[in-house]
Amino acid sequence: MNIKSKPYESYVFPRTKKKIRNRSVLAAMTNKQSHRDGTLSDEEINWLTRRAKDGFGIITTAATHVSKNGQGWEGEFGVYEDSFIDRLKVLTDSIHEHDCLVFAQLFHGGMRAPEKLTGNIPISASKIPCKESLTGSTKAANQKDIEDIIFDFKSAAIRCVEAGFDGIELHGAHGYLISQFLGKKTNHRRDIWGGDIHNRSKFLIKIINEIKKSVPESFIVGVRISPEIKDMGIFLDDSLELAKILTKIGIDFIHLSCWDCFKISDEYSRDKRTLTEWFTHTIPNLPTIISTGGIWSSKDATDVMTQGADLIGVGRAAIPYPEWSLNLKDDNYNPPKMPFTPKQLIKAGLSNAFIDYMKNWKGFVKDEE
């Protein structure tokens, strides 16, 4: 990592040599704008295309479920059938018109795939309490379930290649199925899929290896992880070890979902290093590092790169400010924060469905003045 680099400068992925025009990444964000049958909507395509047109280097879709029973919420588009490919091509063609890369974020909700939505008992690494299940607990995945879901991830990645995506991001963060396998408190298995972090990560590693065998060399494959989720038993030591494993198998990027890039570790509160610095300061030869969480101003972006991040993931700031990345050359860029009126958000390219969803974020949406 070159700490002299600036957020507005270009970047080249080392293995694939794919170039992006600046270091900004639109992070995957739930927006609930797509159709009930899993088809990508014009509203979601427009939301993403606007951020490409207005300057972001990489656009990441919202999480898209690889298995029909892995859906996490209403308004979520799917990638579990070939019938979705045509609409996905509309998206990728639209993004590529603006000299921008586009990644699909692939996931399975696991214990967070509501039974009332999918009609199936939520599945997870182990049988654990689950409020989304009508039985009160998840179904523990058996060997066939695991093999089927790995196949679903691989098949979804192949569809993404056919649809014109530049790469994928496997969603191993935020408590969905991959992170349920990674967590000590959610994975109680005593077979090859459970135990220490090397075994608990085998589900993810198998998914990656199967995908890498099935996609072109030029296709980018990365993973988003949460360095710490205490309630799930995901701790920093294990996440650092996971990053070493991912580095060894040749992952193209690791996306650190920090929630707050300027926060220190819960596990090591006496150490003043940020979560990003724990990775970049202790692990040699890391792949591309994206760090996301609480980045709002140009100073924030520069500071996170100084921590060792190669790319800057932006979520919340990109909602009202689609042109956010174009302002990074201004060292003093610090746009007004929430709340925002519906009129402001419509102007920024959000549909009414997205605005209604954002009303669930405390203090984000205010009444019209």
N, C-alpha and C positions, 0 to 999 in steps of 0.2 A: 504493500500500500504506500502510495506516495502522498505524504501529508501536505505537500505543496499543491496538490491538485485542488481545483475549485469545483463547487457543485454545478456550475454552468458549463464545464468543460466536457468534451466527449470521453467515451470509455469504450474499450474493446474487450469482449469476453475472451480470456486467454485461450481456451481450447477451440472454440468454434470460429474465433476471429470476427464474430458479429459485432458491429459497431453501433453504439447509440449516441445521439447528438448531445446529451447532457446526462448528469448523474441522477436525475429525478425519476422515481418509479411511482406510478399510481398504485398504491397497495390495494389488494382485494378488499371490497367492502360490500356487505349485504345491502341490497337496495330494494328487493321485493317488487321489481318492475316487470318481471317476465310472466309468461302465461301459465295457467293452471296445469296444462298438459306437459310442462317442461320446455316448451319452445321459447327460444330467445325472442324478446319483443323489440319492436322499433324503439321504444322508449329506452331500453337498456343499451341498445346499439348507439343511440344518439348520445346518451350520457357518457359512454366511453369514448366515442369518436370526438366529442367536443374537447376532451382532455388531451387527445392526441393532436388535434388541430391547433390547440392553444399552447403546445410546447413540451409536454411530458416526453421523456425518453423511452419509457416502457409503460405500457398499459397492462394491468392485470385484471382479469375478469373477477367478478364475485365468485365465491365457491360454487362449483357445479358438481352435482352428485354423479358418481360413476356407477352406482347400483340404484335400481328403482326404489329399493327399500332403505336407501341411505339419505333420502331427502331430509333436510333440516328445518325448512320453513316454507311457507307459501310464497309464491312469486319467485321461486328459485328455478333457474333453467337447468336442464339436464344434458348429459353427454353419454348416456348409457345405451343409446340406440343410434343406428346409422341414419335414421330419419331426421335427426337433429343437424346433420352435417351441412345441409344447404343453407340454413339460417346462420350457422357459425361462419360459413364462407362469406356471407354478407358482412358480418362483423369484421373479419380479418382483412377483407378487401378495403373496407372503409378506413380502418386504422392505417393500413399500409399506404394509402393515398397521402398520408401526412408525415412520411419519413419517420415512422415510429414502429418499434417492436411491440408484439402483443403476446402475452402468456395467458393460458387458461389455468385457473387454480382448481385442481382436482381434489375431491374429498368424499368421505363417507361419514355421515353424522354419528354412526354408532349409537351410543346411549342417548344422543341428542337428536335422534331421528324419531319424532313423535309417532306413537302407534296410531293416534287418531288421524294422522296425515298419511301414513304409509299402509296401515292395515296390518302391520307386522309388529311382533314384540321386538323392541330395540335390541340389537346385538352388540356385544362388547367383548373385550378380552376375557372377562370373567363374569360370573353372575354377581352383580352388585346392585345396591338400591338405585332405583331410577324413577323419577317422577314422570317421565314421558311414557312409561309403560303402564298399561291398565292392570298388570299383575303386581306392580310395585317394584319390579326388579328386571334387569336385563336377562337375555339369553346368553350364556357363554358360548362363544364361537367354537364349533368343533373343527376338526381338520379339514373337512370338505368345505365348510363355510369360509375358512381362511383361504383355501386354494381358490374358491370361487371369487372372493373379493379381490385377491391379487390379480386374477384373470380380468376382472372388471376394470381395475386400474390400468392394466396393460392395454386392454381394448379401447378404453377411453383415450389414452395417449395416442394410439394409432389413429383414432378418429380426429384428434386434434391436428395431427400431421396432415391428414387428408383435407381438413378444413382450412389449412394455411397458417396455423399458429406458428410462431417462431420458437416456442417452447412451452413448458408447463411448470407450474409450481405445485408440488405436493403439499397439502395442508396438514402438517404435523403439529400444529399449534392449537391453542384455544379450546382444548378439551374434546375435540372430535375423535374419530375412531383411532387414527394413527397415534395420537397422544394418549389415548386410553391404553394402548399396548405399551407405551413408553413409561407410564406412571406406575410407581410402586403401589399406590393405594387403589388403583383400578385394574391392575394386572396381578392376579394371585396365582397364575398358572404354574404348574410344576413340570411342564413338558418343555420342548425346545423353544417355545414362544414366551417363556416366562423365566424369572430368576434375576440375574444381574443385568446391567444395561446392555451387555452384548447380546443376551438372549431376548430381552424385551424389545430390542431394536431390530430383531430379525424380520419381523413383519414388514417394517419400512424398507429395510435393505433388500428383501426379496422383491418388493414392488419396484424399487429402483432398478435392480438388475434385470428384471423381466422387461421393463420399459426400455432400458438402454439397448437390449438385444433386439428390440422390435422397431426402433425408430432410426431415421438417418443420423449419420455422424454430426451433421450440422444442427441438429435439434437440441435445444438447451433444456436440461433437466435440473431443477433445483428443489429445495425443501424449505418450507417455513416452519420454524420451531419456536416454542415458548421456552426461554431459558429457565423459568421458574413458574410452577403452578403448585403451590403448597398443598392445596386441598386434594390434588390428584397424586401427590407424591412425585412431582417432577422437580428435581433439585439441581442446582447449578453444577455440582460435581459431575452428575450423570450427563447433563447437557453438554458439558465440555468434552466428556469422553465420547458422546455421540458425535460431536463435531469432528473429532479425530477419526472416527470410523467413516464418516461421510467424506472427509478429505481423502482418506486412503482409497476409497472405491471410485473416486473421480467425479464427485458431484460438481455441477457447474456453478452453483451458488447456494449459500445458506442465508436465509432471510431470518433475522433475529426480530421476533415480535416482542418488543420490550415494554409496550404500553407507555413507558416514559423513558426516553433515551438518556435522561440525565439523572436517573434514579440509581442508587447503589443496590447491591444484592441484599435480599432479605436474609440469605443464609450466612453471609459474611459482612455484617453491618459495620464492623470495625475497619474494613478495607474500603477505601474511598473510590476504588475503581468502579466505573459504570459497568452495566452488564455487557455492553459491546466491548469494552476494554478487557474484560476477563477473557474473551475469546481472542481478540487481536493481539493481546500482550502475552498470551501463554501458549498459543498453538502456532507452530511454524507452517509455512506453505499452505495457508488457508486458501480455499477457492474464493471467488467473489463474495463479498459480504454486503448484504443489504441490511440496514438497521431502520426500524420504524417505531415511532411512539412519541407523540408530543412535539413533533417538529412543526414549527409555525412560521418562523422568520428566516431570513437569509443567514443571520448569525447562528440560529439553531442548526441549519443545514451544514454550515462550515464547521461548527463545533463537533457535530457527529462524525464528519469526515476526519477531523483531528483525532477522534477516538479510535479511528482505524477502519471505519466503514468505507467501502468503495462506492456504494450507491445509497441514495437517500429515499426511504419509503415514506410516502405522504398519503394520509387518509383523510382525516377531518378537514384539514386546510384546503384540500382539493375540491371539497363539496361546494363552498361558496365562491372559490377562486380557481376556475379552470385554467387560468393563465398563470398560476402560481410560479411555475418553473421559469417563465420568461423574465421574472423580476429578480432572479437570484444574482444578477450582476450588480444590483444595488445593495451595497453592504448594509444599508439601513432599512431594507424592506421588512416591514412588520405590519401586515394588514390587520384591520380591526377584527377582534374575535367575536364569538357568539354573544348574544343571540342574533338570528337572522329572520327576516320576515319571509312569508311564503312568496311574495313578489320578488324578493332578491334571489331566492332559490330557483324559482321558475326561470328567471333571467339567466341563471347559471346552468340551466339545462336539466333540471330535475322535473320529473313528472309529479302529479299529485300523489301517486302511490308512494313514491320515494319520500316526499315531504311528510306524508302521514306517518311513515316509519320513523323519520327523524324526530318527530314529536315525542317519541319514546326516549330520546336522549335528553336528559335533564338540561334545560336551559338553552337548547340549540335553536329552537324555533320560537319566535314571539309573534303576537298578534300584529296585524297591520297597523301602522300609525295613522 
